């Protein structure tokens, strides 16, 4: 099995192709749990006040 992408070839022997197929089937049968990453930027009130102070007098 071989495929090319942007000028590069990926060559898999039969053993590697079989392992890849097994892993893909495993992930399809048991998908990982979805998760989200939350980034805490700070207090929204303080952020709004800082924006208001900085840009209140600009046009």
N, C-alpha and C positions, 0 to 999 in steps of 0.2 A: 504494500500500500504506500503510495507516495502522493503528496499534494504540494503545490507551490503557492506561495503567497508573497507578493511584492518581490519577485525575483529570487526568493530563497526556497529551497526544496526541503521538505521534511520527509525522511524515509523511515518507515517503521518495518521491522521484521515481523514475522508471524506472531512470535511470542509477545512482543511489545504491543502489537495491534490487539491481540486477545486480552491483554491486561487492561488496555485502554477501554475496550468495549465493556469489560466486566465492571470497571470503575464507573463508567457512564451509566450503566444499568443500575448499579448500586445507588448512585446519587439520584437517579430518576425514581427508584422505588422508595428511597428514604431521603427526601430532600432536607437540607439543613434548615433549622428554624430561622425565620427572618428576624432581623434585629435592626434597630435604629441607633444611631449615634447622636446623642444630644450634646450640644456645646453650650455651656453656660456663659453668656456674654456679660452678664452683670444685671443689675437692677434696672428694669425697663423705665422706671420713673426717673432715675438719675441720668440714664442715657437720653431720654426725651428732654430733660432740663438742659443737659450739656449741648444738645443740638439746638435747642431754642436760644440759648445764650450766644452760641457761635454764629447762627444764621439769622437771628431775629432782625438785625438792622441792615442786612445785605439785600440788594435787589438784583 
